[in-house]
């Protein structure tokens, strides 16, 4: 009996750990879906005042698809606990994972902060962040949502913007 009790105790601890992890994953997925819904409900309307720079960088891959990165940098306000997602509404959200940061997986436990004129990765102050993905389309639009908290972490802000790409035809030069 003495040998069985520690074994049962270990199994209970393992099972409770698995339950906690699946609960975290479930909350993470709900948060991810909430972000997607917020972007879709926004209907592509862009926020007028965006307190950082952003750009879309892309390159054509050998298989004809396009690798892209939405780069976010040069903040004009302190941005803590950043969460961001880039949604291509032409793609089905049930079969595609949209590029995001601070929302899914290990990103939840990490901190992404952009502070004007500061960069120290050891303190989670980044020079910039990027949302990376691949599109098979020659033309696509990404609807992006970025959320963050102020320095007190009491107030939360969100902005929306769009990034579009269209491959130039040979006639356009």
C-alpha angles and dihedrals in degrees: 000000000000090000094047096052096062089046092052091046091052091049092051091050091049092049093049089050091052090049091052092050094050089049090053090048090049092052089046091054091048090052090048091051090047090055092048091050091048090053093047093046090050088065095211096300109153124223110245098219115043114178097211141043122260137180140171117237119186142170133191115244127216092257091057096255124119126240112207140182127196102210119204119189146127097063117200093198132038108269118194131183093011119199120184140169135185113209124194100197090197087071123074111248090213093064101029131060109216118222110261142159129211092010112078137038121342090351089079092069094043126080124229114194133170115197122180112260093356132107123170115143090189087066093038093253104137131195089222144332132229138207108210128196147140129243126192091200125095088218126035143154124214119205107207130198122189122187128183144158128240123245092278089052087223099103124058125203133189134192133186129208139158133231119195133190131188122176110238115237119235089255092059093059 
